[in-house]
Amino acid sequence: MTWVDAEPDITMPELSARLVAATGVRAHPASLSRALLKAGYSFKKNAAGLGVRTR
């Protein structure tokens, strides 16, 4: 979750790629999204219409 806190606008595919590079573990972006939602993170759009994850 540290990556999401450090870079709140990271996309799920980017997060998945970073996870593979750092640990070798492959996770589908949708699975990561579900895990973040369960951990209390939410997905909100800003005024420009772009999504930003917040906790």
C-alpha positions in Angstrom: 0.0 0.0 0.0 3.0 2.2 0.3 3.2 2.7 -3.4 -0.4 3.9 -3.5 0.2 6.3 -0.6 3.3 7.7 -2.3 1.6 8.0 -5.7 -2.2 8.2 -5.3 -2.9 8.5 -9.0 -1.1 5.3 -10.0 -3.1 3.1 -12.3 -3.9 -0.6 -11.5 -1.8 -1.8 -14.5 1.1 0.3 -13.3 0.7 -1.1 -9.8 0.6 -4.6 -11.2 3.8 -4.1 -13.2 5.5 -2.6 -10.2 4.5 -5.5 -8.0 6.0 -8.0 -10.6 9.2 -6.0 -10.8 9.7 -5.8 -7.1 8.5 -9.2 -5.9 7.9 -11.4 -8.9 4.3 -11.8 -7.9 1.7 -11.4 -10.7 -1.7 -10.0 -9.8 -4.4 -8.9 -12.2 -5.2 -5.2 -12.0 -8.9 -6.0 -11.0 -7.7 -8.1 -8.1 -5.5 -5.3 -6.9 -8.4 -2.9 -7.2 -10.6 -5.1 -5.1 -7.9 -5.5 -2.5 -7.4 -1.8 -2.2 -11.2 -1.2 -1.9 -11.3 -3.8 1.0 -8.3 -2.0 2.6 -10.3 1.2 2.7 -9.0 3.0 -0.3 -11.6 4.6 -2.6 -11.6 5.8 -6.2 -12.7 9.4 -6.8 -12.7 11.5 -9.9 -11.3 15.0 -9.7 -12.6 18.1 -11.5 -10.7 17.2 -14.6 -12.5 13.9 -14.8 -9.4 11.9 -13.9 -9.4 9.3 -11.2 -7.5 9.5 -8.0 -7.3 6.9 -5.3 -7.5 8.2 -1.7 -7.5 6.5 1.6 
